[in-house]
Amino acid sequence: MAQIVSAVVCDGWRSLIASRYAADTVLLIDKFRIGEGGHDGGSPKEPVTPLANRTDIEADNITKYYFEGNLDQTDITAVTNQITIRCFIDSAQANLNLASNPPEFFELGVYSGSTLIAYSTFPIEIKTVSKSLEHLIIVDF
């Protein structure tokens, strides 16, 4: 079952939309990252409030693991004032973090090229080989 999460529209997306609109070019939403950042570090860990001024997810694949997946236009649904983005991780993907343990995901970012356009945090999701993950990010305008 898909987890539905709301996301903040990042400042980078506002700039990108304006520049693409001015140039009359298409804005592609082409990848997502789901990571082990986005929490307070407490015990138990709790997700932090997502901020619109983020330029990337917190996880950097040096100290905190993230998985990057590709999106195509079939993953994106747009209706008036709302975009829904489907981020799917197959059961065979993203099963070990940097310490070779099942990853504990708390954050999800959606990108257009290298620009973070939407960012979400959510309660812990532990990824194992026995399950796939599906998140639907709903962005309201």
N, C-alpha and C positions, 0 to 999 in steps of 0.2 A: 504494500500500500504506500502510495506517495505521501511524503511529508510536505505539507504546504507551509511555506515560510514567507513572511513579508520581508522586504528589503528596502534599505534607504537608497535613493538615487544619489550617486556620488557626484561631487562637484565636477569631476573630470567628464562625466557624461553630459552635463549641461553645456560645457564648452564645446565638446565634440558635436553635439546636436546642432548648436548654433553655427559652427564652422561648416558642417556638412550641408546644412540647409542653405547657407549663403552660397556655397559652391554647387548646389543642386546635385549632390552625389549621394549614393546609398550608404547608410550606416549598417555595417555588418556586426552582428553579435556572434562571435565565433568560438569562444572557449569559456570554460569555468574552472575554478580551482576550489577544492574542498580541503580544509586544513585543520590542524591540531591547535591553532591559535584561537583567539576570540573568546577566551575565558579568563576568569579572575585569578586563577592559580590556587584558589582555596581548596579546602577539603570539606565537603565535596566541591568540585569545580563547578562554577556557574557561568553561563554565557554573559559577556559584557554587552552593553547597549551599543549597537552599530552606529558609527558616525559617518556623516556624509563627506567629510574631508579626507577620508582614507584614499590612498592612491594604490594600495595593494592589500592583499590579505596579510594577516600577521605572520602566518607560517611562511618560512623562507627556504625550506628544504636543507637548511644547515643546522639549525637548532630545533626546528619544529617541522614535521612532515606535512606535505600537501600532495594531493593527486590532481593532475590536470587532465581534463577531458575536452574533446572537441564538440562543438555544437554545429548543427546545420539548420537550415530554415524550417525543417519539419519539427524541430524542438521548440519553436517559437510561435506563439499565437498572439495576435494583436487584435483587440477590439477597441472601440472608442474609449479613450482615457485609461487603458490598461494593457499591459503586456505580461504574458505568462511564459516563463522560460523553464523547460524541462531539463534537469541535470540528472543523468543516469550513470550509475557505476555498476557494471556487471559483477557477478559473484566472483569471477576470476581476477578482478582488478583490485588494486589498492588494499591488499590484505596484510601487509607488513609495513610498519613505520621505520624510522631511522634506527631504532633499537631492536628491530626484528620482532616487534610485538604487534598485535592488532591495533590499528590506529583508532584514536579517540577524537572524532571530528566534532567541532563546535562552530565552524565558520564556513561560509560559502561566498565566493565572489564570481561575478560574471563580467566578461571582458569583450571589448571591441579592439582587436589587436592587443596592444599593451596597456590600454586604458581601462581601468576598473570603472565599470558603469553602474553596478549595483552590488551591495554588500549586505550580508545577513549573518546573524548569529542565532544559535538554537541550542536547546539542551543536548547533552552528550549523545552521540551515536557511535557505537563501537562497530567497526567494520570487520567482518570475518569472512572466511572463504565460503561459508554456508549461506550468505545472504547478499543480495544486491541492494543498492540504495537508490532511491529516486526522490528528488526534491523538485517541487514546483515553486519557483520564485514568482510571486505576483507583485508587479510594480504598478502602482496607481499614479496617475498624473492628475 
